[in-house]
Amino acid sequence: MGLSVVLESSIMQKGLPATAGSKMLENFIAPVDATVVTRLEAAGVKISGRVDTSEFGAAGLFEDAAGGTATQGDGSLVFFAKTAQENRPLVLLCNDYTGGVSRAAVDAGLYYIQPSYGTVSRYGLIPSVGSMDQIGIVCENPEDGFEILEIISGYDAKDGVMLPNSSKTYEPQEVSSSFEIDIADMKSDYSGVYKQVMQILCSAELSNNISRYDGIKFGYRAKEYKDLNELYTKSRTEAFGEDVKLAAVTGAMVLYGDNYERYYNKAMCIRRLIKESLEFGEYDVIVSKCPILSRLCGLPSLSVPGGRVYTADALREDVLKAVSKSVINGNTSLTDDKELGGKIKAIRNQKSGE
Amino acid sequence: MKNFDDFMGMVMLDLPDAERLTLKGHFDTLAQSFAALDDIDTGDTQPLVSVLDLHNIMREDVASKITSRDELLKNSPGGGGGGDGYFHVPAAID
């Protein structure tokens, strides 16, 4: 295979630094290979470089907080990945649970493929938000991206949250790349609170996940401290960046006492309502400009240049592959923003609608 | 009623004043925006803990060696790679 890929620094390669973009892990050397690394190497795919993610992938999580002064997306990751790949078509593997990388990717004229949750092993991925962590693919050519997806997907006993019913969960089927202009509004639209649900769930999970960074077993340790408590506090204060600190504090708030019911549990209930409101079966693809939907529901999605995000039912990456062909072939019904009007819509595949 | 500083202490952070003010501003904005959830009636809806409909599957309890103790200790910032086989921490008892 002639393809090569670039890895985000949260994906471990044994013996190489794996920083997840954090000062906390600036000296951390990966003790194992991630499963995706093992599978790429077994398939003969060259790993041509590593690039730093935003710290634990949190860029973009709080973009609306305080008048948009927090970080916006993760354009630097995409820029440096393109540099690392030099003159080859870009294929970058990363964990984009906030949708920030996919936004930056489409702004740069690239595609982003988010696989179904539970189909690509996270073994060897430094955890951020367990219920949404999923290794996805930035690519210049969707065909390359889907080819890499076939290689890295499939059951892995080392990841305890995977679909166990198949040794190979991504099995492309033949799907027509013709799509009817049969666009409908969703019956229930919770898009007004996607952001809040995402921020609550991500803050809670990230806050818990980074509690392991105490300056003892691995990671950064402050140079001066009086006692053990000060070692913990100074190490974390000096090493974590702004987005991660904000996630830690916000996570503590939404999980504390009565706040658990008001914020965290309620966000999980709304997450269910969002998932149940999607009417796959009647339609094939949900179209929006918001990558959060697929992250919240664990569904596969394809982000395309221009900003549209196509979300399909679980394990229907084949539909997204057909969408990518249709977009490349210039199907304007899939790319004309006048049809979308800034809302979430559903599109029927011509073949399945027959 | 817990406030920003209480939550900051819970997660073992001690921010300098300027950074504390900035993050508190973001935190207050977020807390206000979370109130939008109050307007949604979730009725008897159960929380969606996992997006996958999975049951626990217990794998065989077979020991396997993923990496060595020495290799793991190399990542300890307290000199765990010094060869004595322990994590090094400051004294907790005077």
Interface residues (C-beta under 8 A of the other chain):
Chain A: N27 F28 I29 P31 V32 F62 D64 A65 A66 G67 T69 A70 Y117 G118 S131 A157 V161 L163 P164 Y190 G192 V193 K195 Q196 V197 Q199 I200 S207 S211 D214 G215 I216 K217 F218 G219 Y220 R221 Y225 D227 L228 N229 L231 Y232 T233 K234 R236 T237 F240 E242 K245 L246 A248 V249 T250 G251 A252 M253 V254 Y256 G257 R262 Y263 N265 K266 A267 M268 C269 I270 R271 R272 L273 K275 L296 C297 G298
Chain B: K2 F4 F7 M8 M10 V11 M12 L13 D14 L15 E19 T22 L23 G25 H26 F27 T29 L30 A31 S33 F34 A36 L37 D38 I40 T42 T45 Q46 P47 L48 V49 S50 V51 L52 L54 I57 R59 I66 T67 E71 L72 K74 N75 S76 P77 G78 G80 F87 V89 P90 A92
